[in-house]
């Protein structure tokens, strides 16, 4: 059964916590919020990011989840010359 695209719901988590509650700077790119852009990177951005996609209001279906691990090896240093 085909469903209209507006019924698709996408949300992001970091280490299992919704991004809005983590305290990092991010932007969701695209009309349907499918692309995550991290706006500033330092060591506290490291972790497991997961994208959860499901149908709006679908109580019986689990969302599809894709995960990626972000490793940050050091904070960025800016030099003003």
MARBA-3410 file (N, C-alpha, C, O; in Angstrom, 1 decimal):
81
0.8,-1.2,0.0,0.0,0.0,0.0,0.9,1.2,0.0,1.8,1.4,0.8 ~ 0.7,2.1,-0.9,1.4,3.4,-1.0,0.8,4.4,-0.1,-0.4,4.5,0.1 ~ 1.7,5.2,0.5,1.3,6.2,1.5,1.8,7.6,1.0,2.9,7.6,0.4 ~ 1.0,8.7,1.1,1.5,10.0,0.7,2.8,10.3,1.5,2.9,10.0,2.7 ~ 3.7,11.1,0.9,4.9,11.5,1.5,4.8,12.3,2.8,5.6,12.2,3.7
3.7,13.1,2.9,3.5,13.9,4.1,3.2,13.0,5.3,3.2,13.6,6.4 ~ 2.9,11.7,5.2,2.7,10.9,6.3,4.0,10.3,6.9,4.0,9.7,7.9 ~ 5.1,10.5,6.1,6.4,10.1,6.6,7.0,11.0,7.6,7.0,12.3,7.4 ~ 7.4,10.5,8.8,8.0,11.3,9.9,9.4,10.9,10.1,9.7,9.7,10.2 ~ 10.3,11.9,10.1,11.7,11.7,10.3,12.2,12.4,11.6,11.9,13.6,11.7
12.9,11.7,12.5,13.5,12.4,13.6,14.8,11.8,13.9,15.1,10.7,13.6 ~ 15.7,12.6,14.6,17.0,12.3,14.8,17.3,12.2,16.3,16.7,12.9,17.1 ~ 18.3,11.3,16.7,18.7,11.2,18.1,20.2,11.1,18.1,20.9,10.7,17.1 ~ 20.8,11.5,19.2,22.2,11.3,19.5,22.3,10.5,20.8,21.8,10.9,21.8 ~ 22.9,9.3,20.7,23.1,8.4,21.9,21.7,8.1,22.5,21.6,8.0,23.7
20.7,8.0,21.7,19.4,7.6,22.1,18.5,8.7,22.6,17.4,8.5,23.0 ~ 19.0,10.0,22.6,18.3,11.1,23.1,17.9,12.0,21.9,18.8,12.3,21.1 ~ 16.7,12.5,21.8,16.3,13.4,20.7,17.3,14.6,20.7,17.6,15.2,21.7 ~ 17.6,15.0,19.5,18.6,16.1,19.3,18.2,17.4,20.0,19.1,18.1,20.5 ~ 17.0,17.7,20.0,16.5,18.9,20.6,16.8,19.0,22.1,16.9,20.0,22.7
17.1,17.8,22.7,17.4,17.7,24.2,18.9,17.6,24.5,19.2,17.6,25.7 ~ 19.7,17.5,23.5,21.1,17.2,23.7,22.0,18.4,23.9,23.0,18.4,24.6 ~ 21.5,19.6,23.3,22.3,20.8,23.5,23.4,21.0,22.5,24.4,21.6,22.8 ~ 23.3,20.5,21.3,24.2,20.7,20.2,23.6,21.6,19.1,22.4,21.6,19.0 ~ 24.4,22.3,18.3,23.9,23.1,17.2,23.8,22.2,16.0,24.8,21.6,15.6
22.6,22.2,15.4,22.3,21.4,14.2,21.3,22.1,13.4,20.6,23.0,13.8 ~ 21.2,21.6,12.1,20.2,22.1,11.2,19.7,20.9,10.5,20.4,20.0,10.1 ~ 18.4,20.9,10.2,17.8,19.8,9.4,17.5,20.4,8.0,16.8,21.3,7.8 ~ 18.2,19.8,7.0,18.2,20.3,5.7,17.1,19.5,4.9,17.0,18.3,5.0 ~ 16.3,20.2,4.1,15.3,19.6,3.3,13.9,19.7,3.8,13.7,19.8,5.0
13.0,19.6,2.9,11.6,19.8,3.3,11.1,18.8,4.3,10.3,19.1,5.1 ~ 11.6,17.6,4.2,11.1,16.6,5.1,12.1,16.2,6.2,12.0,15.2,6.9 ~ 13.1,17.1,6.5,14.1,16.9,7.6,14.9,15.6,7.5,15.0,14.9,8.5 ~ 15.3,15.2,6.3,16.0,13.9,6.2,17.5,14.0,6.3,18.2,13.0,6.5 ~ 18.1,15.2,6.2,19.5,15.4,6.2,19.9,16.2,7.4,19.4,17.3,7.7
20.8,15.7,8.2,21.3,16.4,9.4,22.6,17.0,9.2,23.5,16.4,8.6 ~ 22.7,18.3,9.5,23.9,19.1,9.4,24.3,19.5,10.8,23.5,20.2,11.5 ~ 25.5,19.2,11.2,26.1,19.6,12.5,26.8,20.9,12.3,27.7,21.0,11.4 ~ 26.4,22.0,13.0,26.9,23.3,12.7,28.2,23.7,13.4,28.9,24.5,12.9 ~ 28.5,23.0,14.4,29.8,23.2,15.1,30.3,21.9,15.6,29.5,21.1,16.1
31.5,21.6,15.5,32.0,20.3,15.9,33.1,20.5,17.0,34.1,21.2,16.8 ~ 32.9,19.8,18.1,34.0,19.6,19.1,33.7,18.2,19.7,32.8,17.5,19.3 ~ 34.5,17.9,20.7,34.5,16.5,21.3,33.1,16.1,21.8,32.8,14.9,21.8 ~ 32.3,17.0,22.3,31.0,16.6,22.9,30.0,16.3,21.8,28.9,15.8,22.1 ~ 30.3,16.4,20.5,29.5,16.0,19.4,29.7,14.6,19.1,28.9,14.0,18.4
30.7,13.9,19.6,31.0,12.5,19.3,29.9,11.7,19.9,29.3,12.0,21.0 ~ 29.5,10.6,19.2,28.5,9.7,19.7,27.8,8.9,18.6,28.3,9.0,17.4 ~ 26.8,8.3,18.9,26.0,7.5,17.9,24.8,8.3,17.5,23.9,8.6,18.3 ~ 24.7,8.7,16.2,23.6,9.4,15.7,22.6,8.4,15.0,23.1,7.5,14.3 ~ 21.4,8.6,15.2,20.4,7.7,14.6,19.3,8.5,13.9,18.8,9.5,14.5
18.9,8.0,12.7,17.8,8.6,12.0,16.6,7.6,12.1,16.8,6.5,11.7 ~ 15.5,8.1,12.5,14.3,7.2,12.7,13.2,7.7,11.7,12.8,8.9,11.7 ~ 12.7,6.8,10.9,11.7,7.1,9.9,10.5,6.2,10.0,10.7,5.0,10.1 ~ 9.4,6.8,10.1,8.2,6.0,10.3,7.0,6.7,9.7,7.1,7.8,9.2 ~ 5.8,6.1,9.8,4.6,6.7,9.3,3.9,7.4,10.5,3.8,6.9,11.6
3.6,8.7,10.3,2.9,9.5,11.3,1.6,8.8,11.8,0.8,8.4,11.0 ~ 1.5,8.6,13.1,0.4,8.0,13.7,0.3,6.5,13.6,-0.7,5.9,14.0 ~ 1.4,5.8,13.1,1.4,4.4,13.0,1.8,3.8,14.3,3.0,3.7,14.6 ~ 0.9,3.3,15.1,1.2,2.8,16.4,1.7,1.4,16.4,2.4,1.0,17.3 ~ 1.4,0.6,15.4,1.8,-0.8,15.4,3.1,-1.0,14.6,3.7,-2.1,14.8
3.6,-0.1,13.9,4.8,-0.3,13.1,5.9,0.5,13.7,5.8,1.6,14.0 ~ 7.0,-0.2,13.9,8.3,0.4,14.4,8.9,1.2,13.3,8.9,0.8,12.1 ~ 9.5,2.3,13.7,10.2,3.1,12.6,11.5,2.4,12.1,12.0,1.5,12.8 ~ 11.9,2.7,10.9,13.1,2.2,10.4,14.2,3.1,11.0,14.1,4.3,11.0 ~ 15.3,2.5,11.4,16.4,3.2,12.1,17.7,2.9,11.4,18.1,1.8,11.1
18.5,4.0,11.1,19.8,3.9,10.5,20.8,4.6,11.5,20.4,5.7,12.0 ~ 21.9,4.0,11.8,22.8,4.6,12.8,24.2,4.9,12.2,24.6,4.2,11.3 ~ 24.9,5.9,12.7,26.3,6.2,12.4,27.0,6.7,13.6,26.4,7.4,14.4 ~ 28.2,6.3,13.7,29.1,6.7,14.9,30.0,7.9,14.4,30.7,7.7,13.4 ~ 29.9,9.0,15.1,30.8,10.1,14.9,31.9,10.2,15.9,31.6,10.2,17.1
33.1,10.2,15.4,34.3,10.3,16.3,35.0,11.6,16.1,35.2,12.0,14.9 ~ 35.2,12.4,17.1,35.9,13.7,17.0,37.2,13.5,17.8,37.2,13.2,19.0 ~ 38.3,13.8,17.1,39.6,13.5,17.7,40.2,14.8,18.4,41.2,14.6,19.1 ~ 39.6,15.9,18.4,40.0,17.1,19.1,39.2,18.3,18.7,38.5,18.3,17.7 ~ 39.3,19.3,19.6,38.5,20.5,19.3,39.3,21.4,18.2,40.5,21.3,18.1
38.5,22.1,17.4,39.0,23.0,16.4,39.6,24.2,17.1,39.0,24.7,18.1 ~ 40.7,24.7,16.6,41.3,25.9,17.1,41.3,26.9,15.9,41.8,26.6,14.8 ~ 40.8,28.1,16.2,40.8,29.2,15.2,41.8,30.2,15.5,41.9,30.7,16.6 ~ 42.6,30.6,14.5,43.6,31.6,14.7,43.2,32.8,13.9,42.9,32.8,12.7 ~ 43.2,34.0,14.6,42.9,35.2,14.0,44.2,36.0,13.8,44.8,36.4,14.7
44.5,36.2,12.5,45.8,36.8,12.2,45.5,38.2,11.7,46.5,39.0,11.4
END
